[in-house]
Amino acid sequence: MKKTQEKIRNRYDYTKGSIGWGVTRLSVPMCVEQVIRNIDGILEIYWIGSLGPEFLAATSLGFMTILFLRSFGFGIRIAGQALVAQRIGAEDGEGASAVAGQAILILLIYALAFTALGFVFSPYIMALMTSDPVILRLGTSYMRAGFAVFVAWEGMFVFSNILRGAGEPGYTLAAMIAGVCLSIAAVPLLIFGAGPVPAMGIAGGFLGMGVGRFTGWMVMLYVVATGRSRVKVRLRDLRPRPDIVRRLIALAWPVSVQNLLERGANLILLRMLSPFGAFALAAWAVGNRVTLIARMPSFGLQGSVRTLVGQNMGAGQPERAVRTVKYALAALVVFMGAVSLGLFIFAPRIVAVFGMKGGAAGIGTVALRILSVGLVMESARRVVTGAFQGSGQTKPPMLIEGIVRWAVQIPAALLMTVPLGVGAAGIWLAISGSQFISGVAMLAWFWYWARGGGMASRAAAISADAPEARGV
């Protein structure tokens, strides 16, 4: 126990030393974690794709719907990470543990409620998305499987955000590796069955990934409960604390609304895409998952920036926080530019891997190429969003998301698909175009706010733990 406590005291201090090294120490394991996290998702699409395009179409609708409903908990996870990072930067370990405990409590209550409601209402939700009886039946089965493992997903993610906020992404990486290794085997086993394990078809995909997420959750629970982390969650930290709950909700609701706006827009786009047939929906499923895993490095950088900005703001160092954002953006542009180019060039080969042949291959190639164009600016937007969140400013990303998604993207998609006769490609063009616009808008707002002294005043409030820093 003494050795463990000594190791915690000697952990790397992200408020000192080289910014580049600090970004690297955090972002590399986070980026690797993000990539690994989606390996089983890509393999799930591969195995389900072998069943036929209607299975891919059902997966696309079911997955995006579950993703939309998970937006409610996303805000609490991000707020928890930001507040934990700020308390760690201010050298307030007890405060960090209290925030972590309240975030866990809120997320578990939310997840259990949605598990029950989602399982009952899955057929009705899916009926809003498609009128095709085959896709409706398959999608309902897939959604119910997703709700069955909903608690495992939320449990794993809330713990991973807490550990990231503490600056300890190595634990989350280890947990993710353990979980994904298990789900890689579980996904095909539950889809196709073997021996005493019955074939569950499309539902087996989500259930198999849920097995892995539950494993990762248990690994991280062990870490935070046994004092191996800077944040040690004890039973007393799980008792309701209204003051901390208010702080979490004040930071969380704009993040949740932002994600609801983003994912709600995606659901509307999917509904618009549905009349174009199973090939178009399958192209979305493949294009969305491939570009999602391609953006994983940006998610890793976003998480590292959120932690670094939060800790440096808690330590009263806003200038260092701004330099961190600049460094992360420079690295991001170089890397994501190369990834975007690679996806564009090799799109035909990539979609073929997922079982898209003939006419489906052509549609899939067009979708993937168009979606790859907006990757750089979309990734930059996410990194700057992480900077805003780490500093406790969660409203700017919400406002930009709402305006661009609902006043630009959806009207543009409606205009191009039917009146202009572009068809399904109009939806993908609207997505890439809106990603560019929102990226530019987010960058402009952040630099204006930082240069105007907003970060300096915010850092002073956080380091002093003033009421305005608590969002109340």
Summary of the structure (lengths in Angstrom):
residues: 472
radius of gyration: 21.6
end to end distance: 38.1
largest distance: 70.1
contacts: 1848
relative contact order: 0.14
helix: 83%
strand: 0%
